[in-house]
Amino acid sequence: MPTSNLFGAESNTFSNIFTYMGLPLSRELCDELDAVVMGVPYDLATTGRSGTRYGPTAIRQASAQLRWEEKRFPWRFVLGDRLNVQDYGDIDYQEGNSEEMLSLVQAHAHRIISAGKTLMTLGGDHFISLPLLRAVNQTHGKVALLHFDAHTDTEATDAKYNHGAMFYHADKEGLYDPEHSVQVGIRTEYDYDTHSMTVLDGSWVNNHSVDQVVERINSVIGDRPVYLSFDIDCLDPAFAPGTGTPVAGGLTSDRALQIIRGLGQLNIVGMDLMEVSPAYDHADVTSLAAATLVLDMLYLLASRKPDKA
Ligand SMILES: [Mn+2]
């Protein structure tokens, strides 16, 4: 597979093209490859402020600030010693053609997942999780969902393209099992009659220890295959202002990172990081938080694997 110069941090953080963490850019899925980072610059399902089409690029550029650390704190290994990752680039759909985006994302995701690679997708608005879950379902069947967000995204609407409704549609399509799914950080209203996921709301998460939060997540999900979907607006606007629908009362970036690092018992089969909207950001606060969360999610995957000989 293409070799990477990044986890040895051989190049500086402000030069060259900006793939995620300076990873090799390739769509070849060779045997040694473990995980793939893919961008989807789509924001046509946004209900409020748009602009997340610039999210993948901003996250990749912010990730350059994380490249120099060989053994990222607090992990005690080099990511590249356990996990081969590459950047797949962005899914290039025709502007305005949401149907094409849906079919392309599902097709590329299916190609990656069915080859046994773990997919980490950078959004884009959260609607993209729908074709991603369809692709996950093709290989893994009905999965558990672990969803970090200020919003449940389960609005019961027939509107086809809506980044606040894709988990309603995904449930109707039978893509995930709500009885074994958990939402973390919720602090907006939802329809209790049509909603059966376990909700650890923003206040509850902030008033309990990280260990207690992780314990609740583990007890609901167990060892089922789980898809991890992270809307950056799970974080408080103080830590992630650059997003379309910010809601006060969220998690700190530290708390979210600690929860992610605590998920080593889960059988994660796919992940995404959505809703970074750089036009509303300041000093790359949001992009950097997103790039760091993505890196800790990759470390989490790697933590379940032994060092390569
Ligand atoms: Mn949200």
Boltz pocket constraint, residues with backbone or C-beta under 6 A from the ligand:
constraints:
  - pocket:
      binder: B
      contacts: [[A, 149], [A, 150], [A, 151], [A, 231], [A, 233], [A, 234], [A, 245], [A, 275]]
      max_distance: 6.0
